[in-house]
Amino acid sequence: GAWDKVVAYHVLEHLKEPQEALKEIHRALKEGGVCELRVPHVSSADAWNDPTHRNFFTRRSFDYLQRDSRSNYYIGFGFRSCVARNHFGTGNPGRISWLMNPLVNNPLYDYFLWKLIPCAEIRITLTK
């Protein structure tokens, strides 16, 4: 690959085949290159309000992108590192985000709490 960095904020949710775009990003990145992604969390109203959104994500949706993940076997490529963090609010963090971000990044959130307490987006950093 030739690129040091790829940034794609609020793109994957619009694509017919996001895994193909991620495969192309993986191919295009240099070893050690970084991809920064942002997508709306499935619990966010923004995920559902836009009629052009085709895909919906939780933080665990990105587990299969890590090279050593048990789920990686069916995509044919993997990143050395995949860090996905939920963010309660977008833009400048306010007091409520400061309090809520630790909660929305707790493993229990991904299983149960996301249905009760929506968060805004997932921020993902992939390293090749």
C-alpha positions in Angstrom: 0.0 0.0 0.0 0.9 3.6 -0.4 -1.1 5.6 2.1 -0.2 6.5 5.7 -3.7 7.5 6.7 -7.3 7.1 5.6 -10.2 9.0 7.3 -13.8 8.1 6.6 -16.3 9.8 8.9 -19.9 8.6 8.4 -19.3 6.8 5.2 -19.7 3.0 5.9 -23.3 3.3 6.9 -24.1 4.4 3.3 -22.3 1.7 1.4 -23.9 -1.4 -0.1 -20.8 -3.5 0.8 -18.8 -1.8 3.6 -16.5 -4.8 4.0 -15.3 -4.3 0.3 -14.5 -0.7 1.1 -12.6 -1.8 4.2 -10.7 -4.4 2.2 -9.6 -1.7 -0.3 -8.6 0.6 2.5 -6.5 -2.3 4.0 -4.9 -2.9 0.6 -4.1 0.8 0.1 -2.6 1.4 3.6 1.1 1.1 4.2 2.2 -1.4 6.9 1.6 0.6 10.1 -0.9 2.9 8.3 -3.9 4.1 10.2 -7.6 4.3 9.2 -9.9 6.4 11.3 -13.6 5.7 11.0 -16.8 7.1 12.5 -20.3 5.6 12.1 -23.5 6.2 13.9 -24.3 3.7 16.7 -27.3 1.6 16.1 -29.0 3.1 19.1 -28.7 6.7 17.7 -31.7 8.3 16.2 -29.3 9.6 13.5 -28.6 6.0 12.4 -32.3 5.6 11.6 -33.4 9.1 10.5 -31.3 9.1 7.3 -33.0 7.1 4.6 -29.6 6.6 2.8 -28.3 4.5 5.7 -28.0 0.9 4.7 -25.9 -0.5 7.6 -26.2 -0.3 11.3 -23.3 -0.9 13.8 -22.4 -1.6 17.4 -18.9 -1.5 18.7 -18.7 -5.3 18.4 -19.4 -5.0 14.6 -15.7 -4.2 14.2 -14.3 -7.2 16.1 -14.0 -9.2 12.9 -11.5 -6.6 11.4 -8.7 -7.5 13.8 -6.2 -9.9 12.3 -6.2 -12.3 15.3 -9.9 -12.2 16.0 -11.8 -15.5 16.0 -14.4 -13.9 13.7 -11.8 -12.8 11.1 -11.9 -16.0 9.1 -14.7 -15.0 6.7 -13.5 -11.6 5.5 -10.0 -12.5 4.1 -8.0 -9.7 5.6 -7.3 -8.2 9.0 -5.8 -5.2 10.7 -3.1 -5.5 13.3 -5.1 -3.4 15.7 -8.7 -2.4 16.0 -9.9 0.0 18.7 -13.6 0.9 18.7 -15.1 3.3 21.3 -18.6 4.4 21.7 -19.2 8.2 22.1 -22.3 9.5 23.9 -22.3 12.8 22.1 -20.7 14.3 19.0 -18.6 17.4 18.8 -17.1 19.0 21.9 -17.4 16.8 25.0 -19.7 18.3 27.6 -20.3 17.3 31.1 -22.8 14.7 30.3 -20.4 13.1 27.7 -17.7 13.0 30.3 -20.0 11.1 32.6 -21.6 8.9 30.0 -18.6 7.8 27.8 -17.3 5.4 30.5 -20.8 3.8 30.7 -21.3 3.4 27.0 -17.9 1.7 26.7 -18.6 -0.9 29.4 -19.0 -4.4 27.9 -22.5 -4.6 29.5 -23.5 -1.7 27.3 -23.0 -3.7 24.1 -25.2 -6.5 25.4 -28.0 -4.8 27.3 -27.8 -1.1 28.0 -27.7 0.3 24.4 -31.4 -0.4 24.1 -32.0 1.9 27.1 -29.3 4.6 26.8 -28.5 5.6 23.2 -25.1 6.8 22.2 -24.3 8.9 19.2 -21.4 7.3 17.3 -18.6 4.8 17.3 -15.1 6.0 16.6 -12.8 3.3 15.2 -9.0 3.3 14.7 -7.6 0.5 12.5 -3.9 0.0 12.2 -2.5 -2.2 9.4 
